[in-house]
Amino acid sequence: MKKIVSGVFTGLFVLPALLCASDTNDVVVGASSPTNQITTLPEMIITGTRISTLPENTSSSVTVITADEIARSQQPFVADILRGEPGVDVATTGQPGSQTQVFLRGASPDGTLVLVDGIPVNNAFNNGFDFSTLPVNNIERIEILRGPQSTLYGSEAMGGVINIVTKNGGGPPTGSIQTEYGSFNSLLTRGSFAASEGRFSLSADGSFHSTDNDRINSAYQGINFSGHASYAFNDWLKAGLLATYLKSKNGSPNDIYTDDPNDSLKNETYLVGLILEADPFDWWNSKVTVSHSHERGIFDEPAPNPPFVFGDYFS
């Protein structure tokens, strides 16, 4: 394979639409209510129609995996979460750290559009996405939209769309550190932090994963970071910064009869997005996104840099 260097820079795009918050909102009836009960509004999704909609009102098959479900699964990577969903096939070419691709409803990996906070992260070289480097760190929810969606998202969504939404910090400062160790000198270390102070909120998560595996030249090392910061200027105007960084290196021993001691594959992906949310009226919700996504893969010899691509996507 050749060296892959790609960049995606999304220009300013304003889209007035009737959008509601994608997360479930809790409304508490005041003390003057005779029952003083708590009412929970139904969950809304935006991936299916690009407008906040009830799942049962969309014509497409949509699955939403929440942060609680991700935590209960105790799986370290997004590919492990997707493996148990209907219509989603996950294929790994070898041991942990090897290239991992998703086949949505039988479509090839280059027909599944992968979004992180609404920003496309598909590889510009083969139009696919390697899920081996994507952990569940700092993920609030995963939306899986099955079936052809080219009308909404273009030719990359022939098989469907997988939208990964990161967490937004809130409440008092909280943090955690987790370390796991196992066979083949496998090590997984994770750390997270979230806080909010006044109008400012922050959420960040990072991890390091390494393993020697059981074959010659099959060791894997991966570094991952994800962060989300936002500042609310007032009740209707908020700005945010998204950042994701994925870097991995793994040996490629080829088939069991070869055991090539020299081949290796390196991947480096970073994503930066600036978000401006404006909601000046009850009937108005607009969002402006400036984003840049870059993915680099190294295998043998380099390839020329592809041009920047301009587009409009939800974030």
Secondary structure, DSSP 8 states (H G I E B T S, - for coil): -EEEEEEEEE------B----SS--EEE--TTSSS--EEE----BSTTTSS-B-GGG-SSEEEEEEHHHHHHHT-SBHHHHHTTSTTEEEEESSSTTS-EEEEETT--GGGEEEEETTEE---TTTS---GGG-BSTTEEEEEEEES--HHHH-GGGSSEEEEEEE----SS-EEEEEEEEEGGGEEEEEEEEEEEETTEEEEEEEEEEEE--SSTT--EEEEEEEEEEEEESSSSEEEEEEEEEEEEEEE---STTT--SS-EEEEEEEEEEEEEEE--STT-BEEEEEEEEEEEEESSEE------B------
